[in-house]
Amino acid sequence: MKTHGPWTIKSSKSVYQDPWIEVTRDEVTQPDGNPGTYAVVTIKPGVSVLPISPDGTVYLTNEFHYAVGRNTLETVSGGREDGEAPLISAQRELQEELGILAETWTHMGTVDPFTSNIVSPAELYIAEDLTFAETSPDATEIIQCVEMSLAEAVQKVLDSEITHAPSGVLILKAARLKGV
């Protein structure tokens, strides 16, 4: 038995696992004292990166995402490899997806896109002092680079044209930092 906030976990069992996610089913005593079950999905921790040029241009990705069944406009985002530091992941993802290298990195915090039954923390970064190189996307990625002003990106968040939660939070934080 393990206390978990106002819940008590009586037992826990992994019911599915692959390289990206794990689904755990807990037998619990609920806060009201009744027995129950609770499922938790743990997704590999991730990073999201917003590259910004000196003139305020930002570089976003446009890519088909299987789960939502459509193309989405996002910041550069991806999963962290086991044992990989968040900044190293951010640098790797930026180079792989858009072929961008950056000299200056600003950590903008952590976001939990879901808090009820999904664990999926993402570290947020702004990348600046950019140079451009070749991309090296994963075999499953077909990514288009989309350039726009930070102000335009903010409007796309507000208009729900950017729906990826870490991207939205990062863009809004960047706009606040930059006075946009």
C-alpha positions in Angstrom: 0.0 0.0 0.0 1.3 3.4 -0.9 -0.2 6.9 -0.2 -0.6 9.0 -3.4 -2.0 12.4 -2.3 -5.5 11.6 -1.0 -5.5 8.2 -2.7 -4.1 4.9 -1.6 -2.6 2.6 -4.2 -3.2 -1.0 -3.2 -1.5 -2.5 -6.2 -0.1 -1.4 -9.6 0.3 -3.3 -12.8 1.8 -2.4 -16.2 -0.8 -3.5 -18.8 1.0 -2.2 -21.9 4.4 -0.8 -22.7 6.3 0.2 -25.9 9.3 2.5 -26.4 7.1 5.6 -26.2 4.3 4.9 -23.6 3.4 2.7 -20.6 -0.1 2.1 -19.4 -0.4 1.3 -15.7 -3.6 0.1 -13.9 -3.8 0.8 -10.2 -6.2 -0.8 -7.7 -6.9 2.1 -5.3 -8.8 3.4 -2.4 -10.4 6.6 -3.6 -10.4 9.8 -1.5 -14.0 9.0 -0.4 -12.9 5.6 0.9 -14.4 3.5 -1.8 -12.4 1.0 -3.8 -11.7 1.7 -7.4 -9.2 1.6 -10.3 -7.2 4.3 -11.9 -5.2 4.1 -15.2 -2.2 6.2 -15.9 -0.5 6.6 -19.3 3.1 7.7 -19.0 4.6 9.1 -22.2 8.3 9.6 -22.8 9.3 13.1 -21.5 9.7 15.6 -24.3 11.0 19.0 -25.4 9.6 21.8 -27.4 11.8 24.5 -29.1 10.9 27.8 -30.6 13.8 29.2 -32.8 13.6 33.0 -33.1 15.8 35.0 -35.5 16.9 38.6 -34.6 14.1 40.1 -36.7 11.4 38.2 -34.8 10.9 35.4 -37.3 10.0 32.1 -35.8 10.3 28.7 -37.4 7.6 26.2 -36.9 6.9 22.7 -38.1 3.9 21.5 -40.2 3.6 17.8 -40.0 1.0 15.0 -40.1 0.4 13.6 -36.7 -1.1 10.1 -36.6 -3.1 10.4 -33.4 -5.1 13.5 -34.4 -5.2 12.4 -38.1 -4.2 15.8 -39.5 -1.3 18.2 -40.1 -0.5 20.4 -37.2 1.5 23.6 -36.9 3.8 23.3 -33.9 7.1 24.3 -32.4 9.9 21.7 -32.9 8.9 19.0 -30.5 10.1 15.5 -29.7 10.8 12.9 -27.1 13.9 12.7 -24.9 16.0 9.6 -25.3 16.7 7.6 -22.1 19.2 9.4 -19.9 19.4 12.4 -22.4 19.5 15.9 -20.8 16.6 18.1 -21.9 18.9 20.7 -23.5 20.7 18.0 -25.5 17.3 16.7 -26.7 16.2 20.2 -27.7 19.4 20.7 -29.7 19.1 17.4 -31.4 15.4 17.8 -32.3 16.0 21.3 -33.7 18.8 20.1 -35.9 16.9 16.9 -37.0 13.6 18.5 -37.8 14.5 21.9 -39.2 18.3 21.8 -39.7 18.8 24.7 -37.3 21.6 25.1 -34.9 21.5 27.7 -32.1 24.2 29.4 -30.0 21.8 30.8 -27.3 19.3 28.7 -25.4 16.8 29.9 -22.9 14.9 27.4 -20.8 11.3 28.6 -20.5 10.1 26.0 -17.9 8.1 22.8 -17.9 4.6 22.1 -19.0 2.4 19.1 -18.2 0.0 19.0 -21.2 -2.3 16.6 -19.3 -2.7 16.2 -15.6 -5.6 13.9 -14.9 -4.3 10.5 -16.1 -1.4 11.2 -18.5 2.2 11.9 -17.4 4.0 13.7 -20.3 6.2 16.6 -19.1 7.8 18.8 -21.8 10.7 21.1 -21.3 10.4 24.4 -23.2 13.2 26.3 -24.9 13.8 29.4 -27.0 16.7 29.0 -29.4 18.5 32.1 -30.8 21.6 33.1 -32.7 20.7 30.6 -35.4 22.6 28.9 -38.2 21.0 26.7 -40.8 22.2 23.2 -41.8 20.8 20.0 -43.3 17.8 18.3 -41.6 17.9 14.7 -40.6 14.3 13.7 -39.7 13.3 10.3 -38.4 12.0 7.9 -41.1 8.4 8.6 -39.9 8.7 12.4 -40.2 7.7 14.5 -43.2 8.2 18.0 -41.9 7.7 21.4 -43.6 9.3 24.4 -42.1 6.9 27.4 -41.7 8.3 30.9 -41.1 6.2 33.7 -39.6 6.6 36.5 -37.1 6.2 35.8 -33.4 3.1 38.0 -33.4 1.6 35.9 -36.1 2.3 32.7 -34.2 0.6 34.2 -31.1 -2.5 35.0 -33.2 -2.5 31.4 -34.5 -2.4 30.1 -30.8 -5.3 32.5 -30.0 -7.3 31.4 -33.1 -6.7 27.7 -32.2 -4.7 27.1 -35.4 -1.9 26.0 -33.1 -3.4 23.4 -30.8 -0.4 21.5 -29.5 -0.3 22.5 -25.8 3.4 22.8 -25.3 3.8 24.9 -28.5 1.0 27.2 -27.4 2.5 27.8 -23.9 6.0 28.3 -25.3 4.8 30.8 -28.0 2.9 32.8 -25.4 5.8 32.7 -23.0 8.2 33.8 -25.7 5.9 36.7 -26.7 5.8 37.9 -23.1 9.6 37.7 -22.8 10.1 39.5 -26.1 7.4 42.1 -25.4 5.3 41.1 -28.4 
